[in-house]
């Protein structure tokens, strides 16, 4: 099977699972995102593990999953009549998890303790928190269309259309390198084409879900384009620094979890902040 068809089948399967989880139940979707979080963290730590560098792979994966779950629990608490401190107790209890790597590293006797601790904590911040924030776009008050949370679905649609447009056009017509030092295959032509596709898609989303204004859809698309591009470059930088092509092999045609979700990890917090400031969630 060619890489194109493997990529297409895997992509369509992921879309089906995501849409089904959105429609069926909040906790089913949260479990799907937890799966992505766990395998994404494991891939991240595996990328950076070497003869001299040893991030706390098991602890980091467990701590990231616990932090993710704490935020998911908070998002389902009814805040009516509840003071702010009890509301954030699960998150406050999870915060010490970010500091325990310093303690554990004392007993590990590794040659690069500071790098090990930094990679362990960075993995949690880079993967677990963005995946947890996605659940907050699927709350009880979310605007829905046919049972699907509009903003969450729109975020994935805009991201995937941007990625797909950039990949297909860049592969066929790309000439001018976008950031050759980090990502030799990424071109300005592909990036611009993907951006146009994403912006046009935002117009289409407004037509389907007028509950969100067109300027808001365009703003969300623009944040995804800008910060998603840096997310893609950041993951390419990770892989290039460790001389590997893909982060994993779990997704045929795409590589690993990080290869598929790299655009999202950095764009999610900025889109989430925008939605908070605009009172859309």
C-alpha positions, 0 to 999 in steps of 0.5 A: 500500500502506498504511503498516500493511501495508508495516510488517507485510510488512517486519517479517515479512521481517526475522523470516524473515531473522533466524531463518534466519540464526540456524539456518544459521550463526554467521557468516551472522548476524554478516554480517547484523548487520554489514549493520545496523551499516554502514547504521545508522552511515551513517544516523546520520552522515547525520542529523547532517550539515549546513552547519556539522556534518560528522561523519567519515562514511566513517571512522566507518562503517569504524571501527565495522565494524572494531570490530564485527568485532574483537568478533565474532572474539573471541567465537569464540576458544576460551579453553581454555589462552589467557591473557587478553591474547591473547584481547583482542588484536583488541579492543585493536588496535581501540580506537585507532580511537576516537581517530583522529578527533581526529587527522583533524579537525586536517586537515579545516578544519571550523567545528565540530571538537569536535562533528564528533569527538564525533558520529563517536565516539558513532556507533561506541559507540551502534551498533557495540558493541551490535550486536557484543554481540548476537553474544556471545549466539550462542556455542557454549554458548548454550541452543538450541531447534530450533537457535535461540539462545534468549536472542538470539531471546527478546531480539528477540521481547520487543523486537518484541512490546513495540514492536508492542503499544505501537504498536498500542494507543497508536495506537488508544487512546492519550490521555495523552502520555508525553513530548510534547516529544520524541515527541508520538505516544508515550502512556502507554496504549501504553507500558503496553500494550506493557509488559504484552505483553512481560511476558506474552511472557516467561512464554510464552518460559519455557514454550517454553524452560524452560532459562532461569528465569522470573525471568530472563526477566522481568528481561530483559523489564523491562530491555528495557522500561525502557532500550528506551523510552529508546532510542526516545526518544533516537532521537526526540530525534536526529530532532527536533533535526534536523527529520526524520521518519525516519532513512532509507527502507531499510525500507518502513513503518518508515523507516531502520535506526535507526527499527527498531533504536532500542529495542535500541541502549541496551537491549542493553548492560544486558541483556548485563551482566545475563546476564554477572552471572547467568552465563547467557552 
